[in-house]
Amino acid sequence: MQGFQVRSDGPLSHPLHGTAHVGGAKNSALKLMAAALLAPGRTELANVPDILDVHVMARLLEELGCAVKVSHPGFSSGAPGPSTGAAGSGSGLVSIEVPERLRHEAPYDLVRRLRASICVLGPLVARCGRARVALPGGDNIGSRGLDMHFTGLTELGARVRIEHGFVVADVPDRLRGANLWLDFPSVGATENLLMAAVLAEGTTVIDNVAREPEIVDLCQMLCEMGAEIEGLGGSTLTVYGVPQLRPVEHATVPDRIVAGTWAFAAAVAGGDLVVRGGQARHLDIVVDKLVSAGADVQHAEDGFRVAVDRRLRAFDVVTLPYPGFPTDLQPFAMALAAVCNGTAMVTENVFESRFMFAQELARLGADLRTDGHHAVVRGRPLLSGAPVVAHDIRAGAALVLAGLAAEGTTTVAQSQHVDRGYPFFVEILRDLGADIERVELPDLDE
């Protein structure tokens, strides 16, 4: 089993200096790959991150009959590379050749590894009139029900049911427009229903949609393909169905969660870090919190800079759908709170099992208590290195950052989770001055 080993003498002992390049967003690239299914021909996506999830999605599209080529330039600590992505960002090109006749079944052995694979459901129903998609797997961060996906597709005219562990959907002729309301601004439901609606007959209005930059990115690509969508960036999307779409070339929006991760890395470890390619406007509330804590954050045209030379002040966090504080950055805020001056209240309103991370952070000596979806973290000057386990992408990365503020050696098991969301995670941190390496660890059940 692979893991990470981090060595430190405590906060500010190994400050980070240099530039971290941010590539394309994982949470956008996977959905753009699914959207390619809507148009026969070759779609090319630039600025796609070199992460495990992209390769799993590529294999899934191949199972559906596509020919997929993934090209990445490899890691470099030098200046930004060509338009496919910055040299250090691990981003590149994905070319998807979509056939006229798609296969409509997404098998369990791939879908179980990637929760985002459920996003092929909408495109398959729209293109093929039927779909059979295994119920998804993915991160262990709580229930993410599919009821809104099913209800919306049903209102668009599909017959949806669960059979033998698969979501099965079919429509007798063509989906038809409808007025849809989401009980919660779910990113996944917004994406699936949007991709189904663009080829539906008539007009579809989707209220209370997710507003994340990744949703806007998907809408922009669909419009480039010939879709007619109004309301981009707002809480209501109006989709005027078209009979067909065309393949396109499209560049993925930068990854705001990766950008936020590097900002928190500088906050936890100290130093002076330039986050190149990250869009600070997608992280307004995060930047405001870090500034209020005492970090120096300077905006730039192609990114932002975070400088920290002292222990920061604690701040409260309440996770909410965009533009609120991102749930994906909550573990990093908790890791930072563990070494801040003062006490922080962290409230998780999106995924109830995010606090599984708290018990691992406590193993590093963090003073924290959880109660339901609240956690109270009392900052300490120093954490203590220990063996911990990553249960999901963000928890794993946050534990590594906590290790930068822990005296001694911190070993983070199950590093494959981090590889699902961060290209060249170890290489970038080492390039910035962290003492970190990949190690082979015994299996947890040994």
ZIGI-V75177 format. One record per pair of residues at least 24 apart in sequence whose ideal C-beta (glycine too) atoms are under 7 Angstrom apart, sorted by the first residue. I is the first residue (numbers start at 1). J is the second residue. If there is no record, write none. Layout:
((I;J) (I;J))
This chain:
((1;413) (1;414) (1;441) (1;442) (1;443) (1;444) (2;415) (2;416) (2;438) (2;440) (2;441) (3;411) (3;412) (3;413) (3;414) (3;415) (3;439) (3;441) (4;400) (4;412) (4;415) (4;426) (4;436) (4;438) (5;409) (5;411) (5;436) (5;437) (5;439) (6;400) (6;403) (6;404) (6;410) (6;434) (6;435) (6;436) (7;409) (7;435) (8;403) (8;404) (8;405) (8;406) (8;407) (8;435) (9;407) (10;382) (10;405) (10;406) (10;407) (11;270) (11;311) (11;339) (11;382) (11;405) (12;270) (14;269) (14;404) (14;433) (14;434) (14;435) (15;269) (15;270) (15;271) (15;433) (16;265) (16;266) (16;269) (16;271) (16;273) (16;432) (16;433) (16;434) (17;271) (17;272) (17;273) (17;432) (17;433) (18;273) (18;431) (18;432) (19;274) (19;276) (20;262) (20;273) (20;275) (20;276) (20;428) (20;432) (21;80) (21;86) (21;87) (21;88) (21;89) (21;276) (21;277) (22;89) (22;254) (22;255) (22;258) (22;259) (22;275) (22;276) (22;277) (22;278) (23;47) (23;49) (23;85) (23;86) (23;89) (23;90) (23;91) (23;255) (23;277) (23;423) (24;48) (24;49) (24;85) (24;91) (24;252) (24;253) (24;254) (24;255) (25;214) (25;252) (25;253) (25;254) (25;255) (25;256) (26;51) (26;53) (26;255) (26;421) (27;214) (28;214) (28;217) (28;218) (28;252) (28;253) (29;54) (29;252) (30;54) (30;57) (30;116) (30;119) (31;116) (31;119) (31;191) (31;214) (31;218) (32;218) (32;221) (32;250) (32;252) (33;57) (33;61) (33;94) (33;96) (34;119) (34;120) (34;123) (34;195) (35;123) (35;195) (35;218) (35;221) (35;222) (36;96) (36;98) (37;64) (37;98) (37;102) (37;120) (37;123) (37;124) (37;127) (38;123) (38;126) (38;127) (38;195) (38;198) (38;199) (38;225) (38;245) (39;98) (39;225) (39;245) (39;246) (39;247) (40;98) (40;99) (40;100) (41;98) (41;246) (41;247) (42;95) (42;96) (42;97) (42;247) (43;96) (43;98) (43;247) (43;248) (44;93) (44;95) (44;249) (45;93) (45;94) (45;250) (45;252) (46;83) (46;84) (46;93) (46;251) (46;252) (47;84) (47;85) (47;91) (47;251) (47;252) (48;91) (48;92) (48;93) (48;94) (48;252) (49;90) (49;91) (49;255) (49;423) (50;90) (50;91) (50;92) (50;423) (51;419) (51;420) (51;421) (51;422) (51;423) (52;416) (52;419) (52;420) (53;114) (53;116) (53;420) (54;94) (56;110) (56;113) (56;114) (57;114) (57;117) (58;94) (59;110) (60;106) (60;110) (60;117) (60;120) (61;96) (63;103) (63;106) (63;107) (63;110) (64;102) (64;103) (64;106) (65;99) (65;102) (65;103) (66;96) (66;97) (66;98) (66;99) (67;97) (68;94) (68;96) (69;95) (70;94) (75;424) (75;427) (77;431) (80;276) (86;276) (86;277) (88;428) (89;277) (89;423) (90;423) (90;424) (98;247) (102;127) (102;128) (104;128) (104;130) (104;131) (104;132) (105;132) (106;133) (106;134) (107;134) (108;134) (108;165) (111;136) (111;137) (112;137) (113;137) (114;138) (115;139) (115;144) (118;146) (118;188) (119;188) (119;191) (119;192) (121;149) (121;167) (121;169) (121;192) (122;192) (122;193) (122;195) (122;196) (123;195) (125;153) (125;158) (125;169) (125;171) (125;175) (125;196) (126;175) (126;195) (126;196) (126;199) (129;170) (129;171) (130;169) (130;170) (131;169) (132;166) (132;168) (133;166) (133;167) (134;165) (134;166) (135;165) (135;166) (135;167) (139;392) (139;393) (140;353) (140;356) (140;391) (140;392) (141;351) (141;353) (141;354) (141;392) (142;351) (142;352) (142;353) (142;354) (144;188) (148;182) (148;183) (148;186) (148;189) (149;188) (149;189) (149;192) (152;180) (152;189) (152;193) (153;196) (155;180) (156;196) (156;197) (156;200) (156;204) (174;200) (174;201) (175;199) (175;200) (175;201) (176;200) (176;201) (176;202) (177;201) (177;202) (177;203) (177;204) (177;241) (178;204) (179;205) (180;204) (180;205) (180;206) (180;207) (181;207) (181;208) (182;206) (182;207) (182;208) (182;209) (185;209) (185;210) (185;211) (185;321) (186;210) (187;212) (187;215) (190;215) (191;215) (191;218) (194;218) (194;237) (194;239) (197;239) (197;241) (198;222) (198;227) (198;239) (198;241) (198;242) (198;245) (199;241) (199;242) (200;241) (201;241) (202;241) (203;238) (203;239) (203;240) (204;239) (204;241) (205;236) (205;238) (206;236) (206;237) (207;236) (208;235) (209;235) (209;236) (209;237) (210;321) (210;322) (211;235) (211;322) (211;323) (212;322) (213;253) (213;256) (213;282) (214;253) (217;252) (217;253) (221;248) (221;250) (224;248) (224;250) (254;278) (254;279) (256;282) (256;283) (257;326) (257;328) (257;329) (258;422) (259;283) (260;286) (260;326) (260;329) (260;332) (261;332) (261;397) (263;290) (263;306) (264;332) (264;336) (264;401) (265;401) (266;306) (266;308) (267;295) (267;306) (267;308) (267;312) (267;336) (268;335) (268;336) (268;339) (268;401) (268;402) (268;404) (268;405) (269;404) (269;405) (270;308) (270;309) (271;308) (272;307) (273;305) (273;306) (273;432) (274;303) (274;305) (275;303) (275;304) (275;306) (276;302) (276;303) (277;302) (277;303) (278;303) (278;304) (280;304) (284;323) (285;323) (285;324) (285;325) (286;325) (286;329) (289;315) (293;340) (311;339) (311;340) (311;341) (312;336) (312;340) (313;340) (313;341) (313;342) (314;340) (314;341) (314;342) (314;343) (314;344) (314;379) (315;344) (316;344) (316;345) (317;344) (317;346) (317;347) (318;347) (318;349) (319;347) (319;348) (319;349) (319;350) (320;349) (327;351) (327;354) (328;394) (330;354) (331;357) (331;394) (331;395) (331;398) (332;398) (332;401) (334;358) (334;361) (334;375) (334;377) (335;361) (335;398) (335;401) (335;402) (337;377) (337;379) (338;366) (338;368) (338;377) (338;379) (338;380) (338;383) (338;402) (339;379) (339;380) (339;383) (339;405) (340;379) (341;379) (342;379) (343;376) (343;377) (343;378) (343;379) (344;377) (345;374) (345;376) (346;375) (346;377) (347;373) (347;374) (348;373) (349;373) (356;391) (357;391) (357;395) (357;398) (360;388) (360;389) (360;395) (360;399) (361;402) (363;388) (364;388) (364;402) (364;406) (364;410) (382;407) (384;408) (385;409) (385;410) (386;410) (387;411) (387;413) (388;412) (389;413) (389;414) (389;444) (390;414) (390;415) (390;417) (390;418) (392;417) (393;417) (393;418) (393;420) (393;421) (397;422) (397;425) (400;436) (404;434) (411;441) (413;441) (413;444))
